[in-house]
């Protein structure tokens, strides 16, 4: 067993993003592994209102998070993986972890210009940026970016810091599912929050324009725009699954369809930075049609394993859907390429990347 003690500090539930590290613990490659949330009060409210966690369990979880926060100045000899947004004020506290531990800052954020980051504190942003530079350029710090474009932008701000690219992992549940396509229908799937920035607002128009027996639509998720789909509840070619948390069931839903749509729309401080649903779909052999955001562009090779389209480009999306539907050979080639692409995000591949980083670079930085 490796003598590696790892603590993952994430704004929300880090287990979702670090399954590869959990796999290392299960294989006895780590001495210990603990998950805590960096935001105590915010996560407590989220657990109750969004995740529907029982109040008692939410209180216990918040208590553990607070205890860890109080221990930060005294923690030593650990590998701490920290995931908080750029220039976040909490680095004033968590930055102390770099003194006696190997601190791994984990990010998917692509634009670190002071007016582009998600946390804004007015003139304090300049002080916080100075502090972040002071912490992240320490010899005991590693930076791990989820995508290469994010890594390049981080390097512009921290040229002296060691930066690696390790993507998110797709669960092995999606590798074992048998395909079971819908009979006589070309299945078009959306998976994600039903909110404006995810682009679901174009789906009612898409359903109307592709009305007919040759197409079937699957909608997985919940959110503010859920009522927009109420009028389609009784349509025989529309299935509204709601929120699906069970990964095995979700994998089976992917396998029933032919293409995944990810029509995300940028906001002033957000774009699709990775797209977990993209690699999940690809692992089941689905080509993906997605907006030209950083995440999709880092995964999809246009016209090989999917299509990259401009935002709100309904006509372009429909054209690609018709091309895949009318030419089975094109769909089969893209499906095979998608499955090959997904192997880069497999549990085995990503776990090996994390083990290499944790056991070599972090060990060197502590010596």
C-alpha positions in Angstrom: 0.0 0.0 0.0 1.3 3.5 -0.9 1.8 5.8 2.1 -0.4 8.5 0.6 -3.0 10.3 2.7 -5.4 12.3 0.5 -8.0 14.9 1.5 -10.2 16.3 -1.3 -11.7 19.7 -0.5 -14.4 20.7 -3.0 -17.1 23.3 -3.1 -19.8 20.7 -3.5 -19.7 16.9 -3.5 -16.2 16.1 -4.7 -16.9 12.4 -5.0 -18.7 13.0 -8.2 -15.5 14.5 -9.8 -12.9 12.3 -8.2 -14.1 8.8 -8.8 -10.6 7.9 -10.2 -9.1 8.7 -6.8 -11.7 6.7 -5.0 -10.7 3.8 -7.2 -7.1 4.2 -6.0 -8.3 3.9 -2.4 -10.3 0.8 -3.2 -7.2 -0.8 -4.8 -5.2 0.1 -1.6 -3.0 2.6 -3.5 -3.8 5.2 -0.8 -3.4 5.0 2.9 -6.5 7.2 3.5 -9.0 9.3 1.5 -11.4 11.9 2.9 -13.9 14.2 1.2 -14.9 17.6 2.7 -16.7 20.6 1.3 -15.1 24.0 1.3 -18.4 25.8 1.8 -20.0 24.8 5.0 -23.2 26.9 5.1 -23.9 26.9 1.4 -23.4 23.2 1.1 -25.7 22.6 4.2 -28.5 24.5 2.4 -27.8 22.7 -0.8 -28.0 19.3 0.9 -31.4 20.0 2.3 -33.1 22.0 -0.5 -31.5 20.5 -3.7 -30.2 17.1 -2.7 -33.1 16.3 -0.3 -30.7 15.0 2.3 -32.3 14.4 5.7 -31.7 17.2 8.2 -29.8 15.0 10.6 -27.4 13.8 7.9 -27.0 17.4 6.6 -26.1 18.6 10.1 -23.5 15.8 10.7 -22.0 16.6 7.3 -21.8 20.3 8.0 -20.3 19.6 11.4 -17.5 17.5 9.8 -16.8 20.2 7.2 -16.5 22.8 10.0 -14.2 20.6 12.1 -11.9 20.2 9.1 -11.9 23.9 8.4 -10.8 24.6 12.0 -8.0 22.0 11.6 -6.5 23.6 8.5 -3.7 25.5 10.3 -2.5 22.3 12.0 -2.8 19.8 9.2 0.5 18.3 7.9 1.9 15.5 5.8 -1.2 15.2 3.6 -1.9 15.6 0.0 -4.8 18.1 -0.2 -6.7 18.4 -3.5 -8.5 21.8 -3.5 -11.3 22.7 -5.9 -12.6 26.3 -5.5 -13.1 29.0 -8.2 -10.3 31.4 -9.2 -9.5 34.3 -6.8 -12.1 32.9 -4.3 -11.6 34.6 -0.9 -11.4 31.1 0.8 -7.9 30.8 -0.4 -7.0 33.2 2.4 -7.7 30.3 4.7 -7.0 27.2 2.7 -3.8 28.6 1.3 -2.2 27.7 4.7 -2.4 24.0 3.6 0.5 24.7 1.2 2.9 25.1 4.2 3.0 21.6 5.6 1.2 19.6 2.9 1.3 19.0 -0.8 -1.5 21.2 -2.2 -3.0 20.2 -5.5 -5.2 22.9 -6.9 -7.8 21.4 -9.3 -9.5 23.6 -11.9 -11.5 23.5 -15.1 -11.8 27.3 -15.4 -10.5 28.6 -18.7 -10.3 32.4 -18.3 -8.4 33.9 -15.3 -8.7 37.5 -16.3 -9.9 39.4 -13.2 -13.2 40.4 -14.8 -14.0 36.9 -16.1 -13.8 34.8 -13.0 -17.0 33.7 -11.3 -16.3 35.3 -7.9 -16.2 39.1 -7.9 -15.3 41.2 -4.9 -14.7 44.6 -6.4 -11.3 46.1 -5.6 -10.6 43.2 -3.3 -10.1 41.0 -6.4 -6.7 42.6 -6.9 -5.6 41.7 -3.4 -7.0 38.2 -3.7 -5.2 37.7 -7.0 -1.9 38.6 -5.3 -2.6 36.1 -2.6 -3.5 33.4 -5.0 -0.2 34.0 -6.9 1.7 33.8 -3.6 0.1 30.4 -2.7 0.0 28.7 -6.1 3.7 29.5 -6.9 4.9 27.7 -3.8 7.2 24.7 -4.3 4.7 22.5 -2.6 1.8 23.2 -5.0 0.7 21.3 -8.1 -2.0 22.5 -10.5 -4.2 20.0 -12.3 -6.5 21.2 -15.1 -9.3 19.2 -16.5 -8.7 20.3 -20.1 -5.6 21.4 -22.0 -7.1 24.8 -22.9 -7.6 25.5 -19.2 -4.0 24.4 -18.5 -2.7 26.8 -21.1 -4.5 29.8 -19.6 -3.5 28.9 -16.1 0.2 28.7 -17.3 -0.1 32.3 -18.4 -0.7 33.3 -14.8 1.5 30.8 -13.0 4.4 30.0 -15.4 6.6 28.7 -12.6 4.1 26.2 -11.2 3.9 22.5 -12.2 0.7 22.0 -14.3 -0.8 18.7 -15.4 -3.9 17.8 -17.4 -6.1 15.1 -15.9 -9.6 14.8 -17.2 -12.7 13.8 -15.3 -13.5 10.1 -15.5 -16.5 8.3 -17.0 -18.0 5.7 -14.6 -17.4 2.0 -15.5 -21.2 1.6 -15.4 -21.3 3.1 -18.9 -18.9 0.5 -20.3 -21.0 -2.5 -19.5 -24.4 -1.5 -20.8 -25.7 -3.4 -23.9 -27.1 -1.3 -26.7 -30.9 -1.5 -27.1 -31.9 1.1 -29.7 -35.5 2.2 -30.0 -37.3 0.3 -32.8 -37.9 2.2 -36.0 -36.9 5.5 -34.5 -33.8 7.7 -34.4 -33.3 8.5 -30.7 -32.2 12.1 -29.8 -31.3 12.6 -26.1 -30.7 15.5 -23.7 -29.2 14.9 -20.3 -28.7 17.8 -17.8 -30.3 20.6 -15.9 -33.4 22.0 -17.6 -32.2 25.6 -17.5 -31.6 28.3 -20.1 -27.8 28.1 -20.2 -28.0 24.4 -21.0 -29.8 25.2 -24.2 -33.0 23.2 -23.5 -35.1 26.2 -24.7 -34.6 25.0 -28.3 -36.0 21.6 -27.7 -39.7 22.4 -28.1 -38.9 23.9 -31.5 -36.7 20.9 -32.4 -39.5 18.5 -31.4 -42.0 20.4 -33.5 -39.7 20.6 -36.6 -38.8 16.9 -36.4 -42.3 15.7 -35.6 -42.9 12.3 -37.1 -42.4 8.6 -36.3 -38.8 8.5 -37.4 -37.5 10.5 -34.5 -37.8 10.0 -30.7 -36.8 12.4 -28.0 -35.5 11.6 -24.5 -35.2 14.3 -21.9 -33.3 13.5 -18.7 -33.1 16.1 -16.0 -35.0 18.7 -14.0 -34.9 22.5 -13.5 -36.6 25.8 -14.0 -37.7 25.1 -17.6 -39.3 21.7 -16.7 -42.8 23.2 -17.4 -41.8 23.9 -21.0 -42.0 20.2 -21.7 -45.4 19.6 -20.1 -47.2 20.0 -23.4 -45.2 17.0 -24.7 -46.1 14.6 -21.9 -48.6 12.7 -24.1 -46.5 12.7 -27.3 -45.7 9.1 -28.3 -42.3 10.2 -29.6 -41.2 12.1 -26.4 -40.1 10.5 -23.2 -39.5 12.8 -20.2 -37.5 10.8 -17.6 -37.0 13.5 -15.0 -33.9 13.5 -12.9 -32.0 10.2 -13.0 -29.4 9.7 -10.3 -28.8 5.9 -10.8 -25.9 5.6 -13.2 -26.9 2.1 -14.4 -30.3 3.3 -15.3 -28.8 6.4 -17.0 -26.5 4.2 -19.0 -29.4 2.2 -20.2 -31.2 5.4 -21.3 -28.1 6.4 -23.3 -28.0 3.0 -25.0 -31.6 3.4 -26.3 -30.7 6.6 -28.3 -28.5 7.4 -31.2 -27.2 10.9 -30.5 -26.7 13.3 -27.6 -27.4 17.0 -27.8 -25.4 19.4 -25.7 -26.7 22.8 -27.0 -25.1 24.9 -24.2 -25.2 28.7 -24.3 -22.5 31.0 -22.8 -23.2 33.5 -20.1 -21.0 36.4 -19.0 -19.2 34.0 -16.5 -20.0 30.5 -17.7 -19.6 28.1 -20.5 -19.4 24.3 -20.7 -16.0 23.5 -19.3 -15.9 19.8 -19.6 -19.2 18.0 -20.3 -19.4 14.8 -18.3 -22.5 13.8 -20.2 -20.4 13.9 -23.4 -18.0 11.2 -22.4 -20.8 9.2 -20.8 -22.6 9.2 -24.1 -19.5 8.4 -26.1 -18.6 5.5 -23.9 -22.0 3.9 -24.9 -21.3 4.7 -28.6 -23.3 7.9 -29.1 -22.0 10.7 -31.3 -22.5 14.1 -29.7 -23.8 17.3 -31.2 -22.6 20.2 -29.0 -22.0 23.9 -28.9 -18.5 25.2 -29.5 -17.5 25.6 -25.9 -14.2 24.8 -24.3 -15.3 21.4 -22.8 -16.9 20.0 -26.0 -14.1 21.3 -28.2 -11.6 19.4 -26.0 -13.4 16.1 -26.4 -15.2 16.2 -29.8 -13.4 16.1 -33.1 -15.8 17.6 -35.5 -17.3 15.2 -38.0 -15.4 12.3 -36.5 -17.0 11.4 -33.2 -19.7 14.2 -33.3 -20.4 17.7 -34.5 -19.5 21.1 -33.0 -22.1 23.8 -33.8 -22.6 27.4 -33.1 -25.0 28.3 -30.2 -28.7 28.4 -31.0 -28.1 26.9 -34.4 -31.3 24.9 -34.7 -31.0 24.5 -38.5 -27.4 23.2 -38.2 -28.4 20.7 -35.5 -31.3 19.5 -37.6 -29.0 19.1 -40.6 -26.6 16.9 -38.7 -29.5 14.8 -37.2 -30.8 14.1 -40.7 -27.3 13.2 -41.9 -26.9 10.6 -39.2 -30.4 9.3 -39.5 -30.3 8.9 -43.3 -26.8 7.3 -43.5 -26.3 4.4 -41.1 -22.7 4.0 -42.2 -21.9 7.5 -41.1 -23.6 7.0 -37.7 -21.8 3.6 -37.2 -18.4 5.2 -38.0 -19.0 8.1 -35.6 -20.3 5.7 -33.0 -17.1 3.6 -33.2 -14.9 6.7 -33.0 -16.9 8.0 -30.0 -16.3 4.8 -28.1 -12.6 5.0 -28.9 -12.5 8.6 -27.6 -14.2 7.6 -24.4 -11.3 5.3 -23.5 -9.2 8.3 -22.7 -11.6 9.0 -19.8 -11.9 5.4 -18.5 -11.5 4.7 -14.8 -8.3 2.7 -15.5 -6.6 5.4 -17.6 -7.5 8.4 -15.3 -6.7 6.5 -12.1 -3.2 5.8 -13.5 -2.7 9.5 -14.2 -3.7 10.5 -10.7 -1.5 7.8 -9.1 1.5 9.0 -11.1 1.0 12.6 -10.0 0.3 11.8 -6.3 3.1 9.3 -5.9 5.8 11.1 -7.7 5.3 14.9 -8.1 3.6 15.3 -4.7 6.3 13.2 -3.0 9.0 15.3 -4.6 7.4 18.5 -3.5 7.3 17.4 0.1 11.0 16.5 0.2 
